[in-house]
Every structure is written in C-alpha cells, then in structure tokens.
Amino acid sequence: METQSVITHIKSGLSPLDRLLQGLRPGDNVVWQADYPEDYAYFARALVEQAAKDGFECLYFNFAPGKTILEPQ
C-alpha cells in the first residue's frame, strides 16, 4: 500500500514572513492589498518561486490594471 505524506505547512519563500505567520497552510489564500503593484511584487515573486521549488502549483489573480507582476511559468 502506498502512503501519502500530509502537508501541514507551506513556505512563503521569505523566512521572516514564515516566522510571523507561522507558515502557510494548504488552502490558505494569500491576498495583498497595495496601492502600487511594486509594493507587493517582492512577496508575490518569493511565494511563487518557493511554491514551484517545492512542487506546488499556484494560481495568481490580479484585478488591477497595468503591469503584470508575475509571468506564467
């Protein structure tokens, strides 16, 4: 019988943020409200890069007009 591991925490890509939030959990929605895309780009990129490194898929929604922060990978 094959066993599956249970994921209890997901890394944000930023250790200080992980300590502050005590990690992310499967199913968490990460929502940033910012006046300018550049204000959250650092966090969004770190999260997506870490998720890809760890083998997870991410969905990115941006309802603000203008420059795209993340490109499809």
Buried (B, 14 or more C-beta within 10 A) or exposed (E): EEEEEEEEEBBBBBEEBBEEBEBBEEEEEBEEEEEEBEEBBEBBEBBBBBBEEEEBEBEEEEEEEEEEBBEEE
